């Protein structure tokens, strides 16, 4: 598995913790920034991660900002991305099993590092169940295709 990872200034510290977890799990990753706690614009970091996952260059993406909201909104603008904003372990498992989410967003100012790392681990280790859930994901893809290019 190959993971694309990014954060804005509000998620920088948690991103560093996630990098250590990925290394301990022997998961390959690339850090797409930012590298500071000085204010930056979250779409500038969500976009490259979403594009790399959508293109298939990376299997999954992880985004962190203060709340996770901005990152998830920005990432979900990229066709093929199913970014889930998650702050609990049940949702981390469910979004993989039921929604086949390919990008995870979290908020450093919302949850602590212990819970965040549990969420990442569960999200990375959980497989999509398919079956009736595949039909629903396919409907999301149809909506996306229908609205491609709509402004």
Long-range contacts (C-beta under 8 A, 24 or more apart in sequence): 1-27, 1-28, 1-59, 1-60, 1-124, 2-27, 2-28, 2-29, 2-30, 2-57, 2-58, 2-59, 2-60, 3-27, 3-28, 3-29, 3-30, 3-58, 3-59, 3-60, 3-61, 3-62, 3-124, 4-29, 4-30, 4-32, 4-48, 4-49, 4-52, 4-53, 4-57, 4-58, 4-60, 4-61, 4-62, 5-29, 5-30, 5-31, 5-32, 5-49, 5-61, 5-62, 5-63, 6-31, 6-32, 6-33, 6-34, 6-45, 6-46, 6-48, 6-49, 6-61, 6-62, 6-63, 6-64, 6-71, 7-33, 7-34, 7-45, 7-63, 7-64, 7-65, 7-108, 8-34, 8-40, 8-41, 8-42, 8-45, 8-64, 8-65, 8-66, 8-70, 8-71, 9-34, 9-36, 9-37, 9-38, 9-39, 9-40, 10-42, 10-64, 10-65, 10-66, 10-67, 10-107, 10-108, 10-109, 11-63, 11-64, 11-65, 11-66, 11-68, 11-71, 11-106, 11-107, 11-108, 12-36, 12-37, 12-64, 12-108, 13-37, 13-108, 13-113, 14-64, 14-106, 14-108, 14-113, 14-116, 15-64, 17-113, 17-116, 17-117, 18-62, 18-64, 18-116, 18-117, 18-120, 21-117, 21-120, 21-121, 22-120, 25-121, 25-124, 27-124, 30-58, 42-70, 42-71, 42-74, 43-70, 43-74, 45-71, 46-70, 46-71, 46-74, 46-75, 47-74, 47-75, 47-78, 49-75, 49-103, 50-74, 50-75, 50-76, 50-77, 50-78, 50-81, 50-83, 50-103, 51-78, 53-80, 53-81, 53-102, 53-103, 54-78, 54-79, 54-80, 54-81, 59-102, 60-102, 60-103, 60-104, 60-124, 61-102, 61-103, 61-104, 62-103, 62-104, 62-105, 62-106, 62-120, 63-103, 63-104, 63-105, 63-106, 64-105, 64-106, 64-107, 64-108, 64-116, 65-105, 65-107, 65-108, 66-107, 66-108, 66-109, 66-110, 67-107, 67-109, 67-110, 68-105, 68-106, 68-107, 68-110, 69-105, 69-107, 71-105, 72-103, 72-105, 75-103, 75-105, 79-144, 79-148, 80-144, 82-137, 82-140, 86-119, 86-123, 87-111, 87-115, 87-119, 88-115, 88-119, 89-115, 89-118, 89-119, 89-122, 92-118, 92-119, 92-120, 92-122, 92-123, 92-126, 93-122, 93-123, 93-126, 95-123, 96-122, 96-123, 96-126, 96-127, 96-128, 97-126, 97-127, 97-128, 97-129, 97-133, 98-129, 98-133, 98-136, 99-133, 99-136, 99-137, 100-128, 100-133, 100-134, 100-137
